[in-house]
Amino acid sequence: MDKYFNFSEHPVTSFYGENCFTMEKMKKYLSPSAFSQLEQVNQGKRFLNSELAQEVATAMKNWALEKGATHFTHWFQPLTGLTAEKHNSFIHPEENGTIIMDFSKNELIKGEGDASSFPSGGLRATFEARGYTTWDSSSPAFIKDVNGAKVLYIPTAFFSFNESALDKKVPLLKSNQYLEKQTLRILHILGNEKVQHIKINVGPEQEYFLVDKKFYDSRPDLRLCGRTILGNLACKGQELNDHYYGTINERVTSFMKELNIELWKLGISSKTQHKEAAPNQFELATVYEKANLAIDHNQLLMDLIQSIALHHGMVALLHEKPFNGVNGSGKHNNWSISTDEGHNLFSPGENVQDNQLFLLMLTSFIKASDLYSPILQASTTNSSNQHRLGGLEAPPSIISIYLGKKLTSILDDITNDKICENNLDECKDSFKLGIYALPKLPKDLTDRNRTSPLAFTGNKFEFRMPGSSQSLADSTTVLNAIMARSLKEAADRLENAENINLELHSIIKENYLNHKRIIFNGDGYNNTWLQEAKARDLPIPENPIESIVQYSSELSIELFESENIFSRQELESRTTINLQTYSKQINIEATMMIEMIQKGIIPAVTTFLNTFTQSIINQKKLFLPSTKQTQIAIFLSQELESTIGLTQSLHSALSIAHAKNSDPLAEANYYQQEINPLLEEIRIHADKLEIYTDKNLWPYPSYDNLLFKL
């Protein structure tokens, strides 16, 4: 990208979405009849037929060729948490030795990949290779331009020969439909028959670190593990709060400019960018949009952050905790529900009727989060996020909801049969409700609470637990499903009620009174919260493995299987994959630590000790004082001995861990209980060695280079 790209000559409005085949562009390439039919397909009113598929394929090809594309790919999201693609050219050879550029309906609708090469958790055996990708018409195709090589990307779902979901998109789309169905039931029961469609909205906030590539290349742990498994915090960290919202330097500004241009070309609404709390940490937020599209866009955004950083001699780190001692990176999931009329169902509204709906939606979410908190925990748990959660930088792994004192007080008054007038600070007792009445609620009901896993922020819930590298498909699927279940139970009662208003009040009251234990408006970082959470009998996972297995608990299976979001087998497969991934990631870190110590630290410290002790010997010959230096030499020698001994123990422990790989749960538990503590103990000793060893001999760039040089 030209660093002097001029926005006055090329305003954002002139190129926004130019590389995205939106419905607006489709309208120019499709016949009016085909365009109308495609709109109905996206609205769930009809299925895609053969004739329509061919016309769309031809239109998509013509647009892509005009943009200079030579290849197309089905772009999908396997259970690696990343994205996958296989490129095919548009060329079709003719018998006379020439070619035509073609793209058929079959190539649009369905592709085939080697399903056995992706994680399946037992859904696919190695000899059962067939897996299918199928076009997701609700997410626009787009073109990626990599140094002039242009490829048409077609968002797709990925499933097996036996129709099991092998990706994160299929369950997400099913959960969207489930939540839409139950929300429409509620709205129609309450008299709003005009609403025909529901939008589940997601607005991701993406955090990441930037480091200079020359330092990154010299850190094998960063290259292979995504985080530093050794290293001391620099003399300065984030304690002065001088990085947060600070001035963005020229190099990073140039990177952000190019990133924004590429995102805007793809129709990704990059809105906010700023420095985060930790040194060299940044955040990018996009405007909320439909959940499926928002999650596709976030996956693409992560890829672009990493590739564009390289253009500027930097590497973007998406690991949840790349550096010990400073904040890690999260990805806040701002989740809300709205109607096709533009009404946000988590907004209090202007009248009693809106208030009724708002309080039902709010308390239904409270109920859902309380009943299914273990599954919410599971949706954000992995080996990297375990280093971040609860570390005085991210919410604890105990699920709680922040509502704010004002909104909590209103709920208390309503459920205690009080009516609040315009002055919310003065509530008066009333007769037991034979007539349903509600206050006029103010729009700004809450402050913000950064220590809360689930914070209500005025018209949405901000789920702060997901990690920076994670796909939001997992947490959004769970949020959708648990909310839909809560609304379904409310709709069942309301449909059979003699008096809808009285039954509505009863549901709101029961939802709140039975589940208000999950509401916590205090400081989630305070040590007293853990004791209070125990007293409230809230689920508190002892370790990450305890959370991971909740995906296939009977609670989870009953929830997801009843609405065909996941089958029991699919849930069990995801538990297996997550356990195996946990073990594999810790194994990589452990193997890397052994290599860094054996090939780098031991030789460096030994060389330094030889020089240092020889200096002490020379000083003693001259009768110079050397007592303190001798103590340092002894200390270094002892720490080196401890490091070597523990590293040997780690090597032996890994052999035991590998022998358990036929039992994913036993293997993951061993890594968590035995390997992780060894990694932490070895780091303590190795980091002490770094403090005393000559910096010119130390084999790896230090934190001051990684965090303070860009």
ZISUL-V137349 format. One record per run of one state. SS is the DSSP state (~ for helix, > for strand, _ for the rest). FROM is the first residue (numbers start at 0). LEN is the number of residues. If there is no record, write none. Layout:
ss:SS from:FROM len:LEN
ss:SS from:FROM len:LEN
//
This chain:
ss:_ from:0 len:11
ss:~ from:11 len:4
ss:_ from:15 len:4
ss:> from:19 len:2
ss:_ from:21 len:1
ss:~ from:22 len:7
ss:_ from:29 len:2
ss:~ from:31 len:11
ss:_ from:42 len:7
ss:~ from:49 len:17
ss:_ from:66 len:4
ss:> from:70 len:6
ss:_ from:76 len:1
ss:> from:77 len:1
ss:_ from:78 len:5
ss:> from:83 len:1
ss:_ from:84 len:2
ss:> from:86 len:3
ss:_ from:89 len:1
ss:> from:90 len:3
ss:_ from:93 len:5
ss:> from:98 len:3
ss:_ from:101 len:3
ss:~ from:104 len:5
ss:> from:109 len:5
ss:~ from:114 len:3
ss:_ from:117 len:12
ss:> from:129 len:6
ss:_ from:135 len:5
ss:> from:140 len:6
ss:_ from:146 len:2
ss:> from:148 len:12
ss:_ from:160 len:4
ss:> from:164 len:1
ss:_ from:165 len:1
ss:> from:166 len:1
ss:_ from:167 len:1
ss:~ from:168 len:21
ss:_ from:189 len:8
ss:> from:197 len:15
ss:~ from:212 len:5
ss:_ from:217 len:2
ss:~ from:219 len:6
ss:_ from:225 len:24
ss:~ from:249 len:16
ss:_ from:265 len:4
ss:> from:269 len:6
ss:_ from:275 len:5
ss:> from:280 len:6
ss:_ from:286 len:2
ss:> from:288 len:2
ss:~ from:290 len:21
ss:_ from:311 len:2
ss:> from:313 len:4
ss:_ from:317 len:12
ss:> from:329 len:10
ss:_ from:339 len:4
ss:> from:343 len:1
ss:_ from:344 len:7
ss:~ from:351 len:20
ss:_ from:371 len:1
ss:~ from:372 len:6
ss:_ from:378 len:6
ss:~ from:384 len:3
ss:_ from:387 len:13
ss:> from:400 len:2
ss:_ from:402 len:2
ss:~ from:404 len:11
ss:_ from:415 len:2
ss:> from:417 len:3
ss:_ from:420 len:6
ss:> from:426 len:3
ss:_ from:429 len:24
ss:> from:453 len:3
ss:_ from:456 len:4
ss:> from:460 len:3
ss:_ from:463 len:3
ss:> from:466 len:1
ss:_ from:467 len:4
ss:~ from:471 len:24
ss:_ from:495 len:4
ss:~ from:499 len:19
ss:> from:518 len:1
ss:_ from:519 len:7
ss:~ from:526 len:9
ss:_ from:535 len:8
ss:~ from:543 len:9
ss:_ from:552 len:1
ss:~ from:553 len:9
ss:_ from:562 len:5
ss:~ from:567 len:54
ss:_ from:621 len:5
ss:~ from:626 len:32
ss:_ from:658 len:5
ss:~ from:663 len:29
ss:_ from:692 len:10
ss:~ from:702 len:6
ss:_ from:708 len:2
//
